[in-house]
Amino acid sequence: MKFNITVRRAKIIPKVKDYAISKMKKFDKLLPNNCICDIEFRGESKSRSGRNKVINVNLDIPGTKIIHLAKAGHSFEEAVDLAQLRLEKIIKKWRRKKMGLRKRDKIFAATKKMILWFPERITIPRFSKKSKENISNKTVQLSKPMTESEAVEQVKLIQDKDNILIFRNIESNQISVILKKKNKSFKIFRIQE
Protein backbone atom coordinates (compact mmCIF):
# COMPACT_ATOMS: atom_id res chain seq x y z
CA MET A 1 0.00 0.00 0.00
CA LYS A 2 1.30 3.45 -0.92
CA PHE A 3 0.73 6.44 1.34
CA ASN A 4 0.37 10.12 0.41
CA ILE A 5 0.23 12.48 3.38
CA THR A 6 -0.83 16.14 3.21
CA VAL A 7 -1.19 18.68 6.01
CA ARG A 8 -3.45 21.73 5.84
CA ARG A 9 -3.86 24.53 8.40
CA ALA A 10 -2.01 22.58 11.09
CA LYS A 11 1.47 21.73 12.31
CA ILE A 12 2.23 18.05 12.75
CA ILE A 13 5.23 16.33 14.20
CA PRO A 14 6.59 13.30 12.28
CA LYS A 15 5.55 11.03 15.15
CA VAL A 16 1.85 11.63 14.32
CA LYS A 17 2.45 10.82 10.64
CA ASP A 18 4.20 7.58 11.58
CA TYR A 19 1.33 6.75 13.95
CA ALA A 20 -1.23 7.20 11.16
CA ILE A 21 0.80 5.12 8.71
CA SER A 22 1.25 2.30 11.25
CA LYS A 23 -2.52 2.23 11.91
CA MET A 24 -3.35 2.11 8.19
CA LYS A 25 -0.72 -0.57 7.47
CA LYS A 26 -2.88 -2.99 9.45
CA PHE A 27 -5.09 -3.20 6.36
CA ASP A 28 -2.29 -4.50 4.11
CA LYS A 29 -3.42 -8.09 4.65
CA LEU A 30 -7.04 -7.27 3.73
CA LEU A 31 -6.37 -5.21 0.59
CA PRO A 32 -4.57 -5.74 -2.73
CA ASN A 33 -0.92 -4.60 -2.93
CA ASN A 34 -1.46 -1.72 -5.37
CA CYS A 35 -3.81 0.34 -3.17
CA ILE A 36 -3.19 4.05 -2.61
CA CYS A 37 -4.05 5.65 0.73
CA ASP A 38 -4.27 9.46 0.83
CA ILE A 39 -4.24 10.83 4.38
CA GLU A 40 -4.98 14.51 4.93
CA PHE A 41 -4.50 16.19 8.31
CA ARG A 42 -6.52 19.37 8.64
CA GLY A 43 -6.89 21.84 11.48
CA GLU A 44 -10.29 23.50 11.85
CA SER A 45 -10.42 26.95 13.42
CA LYS A 46 -14.12 26.92 14.40
CA SER A 47 -15.53 23.93 16.21
CA ARG A 48 -18.14 24.07 18.95
CA SER A 49 -17.33 20.66 20.35
CA GLY A 50 -13.59 21.27 20.48
CA ARG A 51 -12.90 18.54 17.95
CA ASN A 52 -10.87 20.70 15.64
CA LYS A 53 -8.41 18.07 14.44
CA VAL A 54 -9.76 16.39 11.28
CA ILE A 55 -8.34 13.51 9.31
CA ASN A 56 -9.54 12.66 5.79
CA VAL A 57 -8.69 9.23 4.40
CA ASN A 58 -9.16 8.36 0.74
CA LEU A 59 -8.46 4.72 -0.01
CA ASP A 60 -8.20 3.91 -3.72
CA ILE A 61 -8.70 0.21 -4.41
CA PRO A 62 -7.90 -0.32 -8.12
CA GLY A 63 -10.68 -1.77 -10.19
CA THR A 64 -13.38 -1.38 -7.56
CA LYS A 65 -13.95 1.85 -5.69
CA ILE A 66 -12.60 4.71 -3.64
CA ILE A 67 -13.42 4.78 0.05
CA HIS A 68 -13.64 8.28 1.54
CA LEU A 69 -13.70 8.81 5.29
CA ALA A 70 -13.48 11.91 7.49
CA LYS A 71 -13.18 11.81 11.29
CA ALA A 72 -12.65 14.58 13.82
CA GLY A 73 -11.16 14.47 17.30
CA HIS A 74 -9.57 16.53 20.05
CA SER A 75 -6.17 15.39 18.80
CA PHE A 76 -4.90 13.91 15.55
CA GLU A 77 -4.17 10.61 17.31
CA GLU A 78 -7.81 10.35 18.41
CA ALA A 79 -9.00 11.15 14.88
CA VAL A 80 -6.67 8.48 13.44
CA ASP A 81 -8.00 5.88 15.90
CA LEU A 82 -11.61 6.72 15.02
CA ALA A 83 -10.83 6.58 11.30
CA GLN A 84 -9.05 3.23 11.68
CA LEU A 85 -12.01 1.65 13.50
CA ARG A 86 -14.53 2.86 10.92
CA LEU A 87 -12.28 1.94 7.99
CA GLU A 88 -11.88 -1.58 9.36
CA LYS A 89 -15.67 -2.07 9.30
CA ILE A 90 -15.93 -0.67 5.78
CA ILE A 91 -13.12 -2.87 4.43
CA LYS A 92 -14.53 -6.04 6.02
CA LYS A 93 -17.95 -5.27 4.53
CA TRP A 94 -16.33 -4.65 1.12
CA ARG A 95 -14.43 -7.96 1.32
CA ARG A 96 -17.61 -9.90 2.19
CA LYS A 97 -19.39 -8.28 -0.73
CA LYS A 98 -16.46 -8.90 -3.06
CA MET A 99 -16.22 -12.56 -2.10
CA GLY A 100 -19.98 -12.99 -2.27
CA LEU A 101 -20.22 -14.17 1.29
CA ARG A 102 -23.44 -14.18 3.24
CA LYS A 103 -23.68 -13.76 7.00
CA ARG A 104 -23.82 -17.49 7.63
CA ASP A 105 -20.62 -18.00 5.61
CA LYS A 106 -18.48 -15.72 7.79
CA ILE A 107 -17.14 -18.56 9.91
CA PHE A 108 -15.95 -20.47 6.88
CA ALA A 109 -14.30 -17.39 5.35
CA ALA A 110 -12.27 -16.85 8.51
CA THR A 111 -10.85 -20.36 8.43
CA LYS A 112 -10.70 -20.40 4.60
CA LYS A 113 -12.49 -23.73 4.55
CA MET A 114 -15.57 -24.33 2.51
CA ILE A 115 -18.04 -27.09 3.27
CA LEU A 116 -18.34 -29.71 0.59
CA TRP A 117 -22.00 -30.11 -0.22
CA PHE A 118 -23.46 -33.30 -1.57
CA PRO A 119 -25.89 -33.08 -4.48
CA GLU A 120 -28.62 -34.73 -2.43
CA ARG A 121 -31.42 -32.34 -1.51
CA ILE A 122 -33.97 -32.77 1.23
CA THR A 123 -37.17 -30.73 1.50
CA ILE A 124 -38.32 -29.89 5.01
CA PRO A 125 -41.89 -28.68 5.56
CA ARG A 126 -42.09 -25.56 7.73
CA PHE A 127 -45.25 -24.65 9.61
CA SER A 128 -46.22 -21.03 9.93
CA LYS A 129 -46.88 -19.68 13.42
CA LYS A 130 -50.36 -18.39 12.55
CA SER A 131 -51.89 -21.57 11.25
CA LYS A 132 -50.69 -25.14 11.00
CA GLU A 133 -52.56 -25.48 7.73
CA ASN A 134 -50.12 -23.23 5.89
CA ILE A 135 -47.00 -25.17 5.06
CA SER A 136 -43.96 -23.73 3.35
CA ASN A 137 -41.14 -25.87 2.02
CA LYS A 138 -37.46 -25.21 2.45
CA THR A 139 -34.88 -27.05 0.39
CA VAL A 140 -31.59 -27.66 2.20
CA GLN A 141 -28.47 -29.46 1.14
CA LEU A 142 -26.96 -32.41 2.94
CA SER A 143 -23.66 -31.40 4.54
CA LYS A 144 -20.44 -33.38 4.48
CA PRO A 145 -20.13 -36.64 6.47
CA MET A 146 -19.22 -36.01 10.10
CA THR A 147 -19.60 -37.40 13.60
CA GLU A 148 -22.39 -36.29 15.93
CA SER A 149 -20.02 -34.24 18.07
CA GLU A 150 -18.75 -32.37 14.97
CA ALA A 151 -22.37 -31.76 13.94
CA VAL A 152 -23.16 -30.26 17.35
CA GLU A 153 -20.22 -27.86 16.92
CA GLN A 154 -21.44 -26.90 13.43
CA VAL A 155 -24.96 -26.20 14.70
CA LYS A 156 -23.54 -23.96 17.42
CA LEU A 157 -21.95 -21.85 14.67
CA ILE A 158 -25.10 -21.62 12.49
CA GLN A 159 -26.72 -18.18 12.57
CA ASP A 160 -29.79 -19.27 10.58
CA LYS A 161 -33.18 -18.89 12.27
CA ASP A 162 -34.00 -22.59 11.80
CA ASN A 163 -30.88 -23.91 13.62
CA ILE A 164 -30.99 -27.25 11.83
CA LEU A 165 -28.27 -29.36 10.21
CA ILE A 166 -28.72 -32.44 8.07
CA PHE A 167 -25.64 -34.65 7.74
CA ARG A 168 -24.49 -38.19 7.06
CA ASN A 169 -23.16 -39.82 10.21
CA ILE A 170 -19.70 -41.34 9.61
CA GLU A 171 -20.06 -43.96 12.34
CA SER A 172 -23.45 -45.40 11.29
CA ASN A 173 -23.46 -44.20 7.63
CA GLN A 174 -27.04 -42.98 7.94
CA ILE A 175 -28.62 -39.57 7.48
CA SER A 176 -29.13 -37.66 10.72
CA VAL A 177 -30.77 -34.37 11.59
CA ILE A 178 -29.64 -32.24 14.50
CA LEU A 179 -31.87 -29.48 15.85
CA LYS A 180 -30.87 -26.69 18.22
CA LYS A 181 -33.75 -25.87 20.57
CA LYS A 182 -34.55 -22.47 22.08
CA ASN A 183 -33.18 -23.56 25.47
CA LYS A 184 -29.84 -24.23 23.71
CA SER A 185 -30.14 -28.01 23.99
CA PHE A 186 -29.80 -30.29 20.98
CA LYS A 187 -32.01 -33.01 19.56
CA ILE A 188 -30.65 -35.63 17.14
CA PHE A 189 -32.92 -37.54 14.76
CA ARG A 190 -31.47 -40.63 13.11
CA ILE A 191 -33.24 -41.47 9.87
CA GLN A 192 -33.41 -45.13 8.93
CA GLU A 193 -33.28 -45.82 5.21
C-alpha positions, 0 to 999 in steps of 0.5 A, a space after each residue: 500500500 502506498 501512502 500520500 500524506 498532506 497537512 493543511 492549516 495545522 502543524 504536525 510532528 513526524 511522530 503523528 504521521 508515523 502513527 497514522 501510517 502504522 494504523 493504516 498498514 494494518 489493512 495491508 493483509 485485507 487489501 490488494 498490494 497496489 492500493 493508494 491511501 491518501 491521508 490529509 491532516 486538517 486543522 479547523 479553526 471553528 468547532 463548537 465541540 472542540 474537535 478541531 483536528 480532522 483527518 480525511 482518508 481516501 483509499 483507492 482500491 484499483 478496479 473497484 472503488 474509492 473509500 472516503 472517510 473523514 473523522 474529527 477528534 480533540 487530537 490527531 491521534 484520536 481522529 486516526 484511531 476513530 478513522 481506523 475503526 470505521 475503515 476496518 468495518 468498511 473494508 470487512 464489509 467490502 471484502 464480504 461483498 467482493 467474495 460474495 459471502 453471506 452472513 452465515 458463511 463468515 465462519 468459513 471465510 475466517 478459516 478459509 475452509 468451505 463445506 463440501 456439499 453433496 448433491 442430495 437435496 432434502 425438502 423440510 416442511 415448515 409450519 407457519 406460526 399463525 396456522 398449521 394449515 399453511 406449510 412452506 417448504 425449504 430445500 436444504 443441502 446435505 452437509 459433508 459426512 461427520 460425527 455427531 459431536 462435529 455436527 453439534 459444533 457446526 450447529 452452534 456456529 449456524 446463525 440461521 433462524 432454523 438452527 438445523 443441520 442435516 448430515 451423514 453420520 460417519 459412524 453409522 453411515 445414515 442420514 441424521 438431523 440435528 436441531 438446536 432448541 430455544 433452550 440451547 439443547 440439541 435433539 438428534 434424529 437418526 433417519 433409517 433408510 
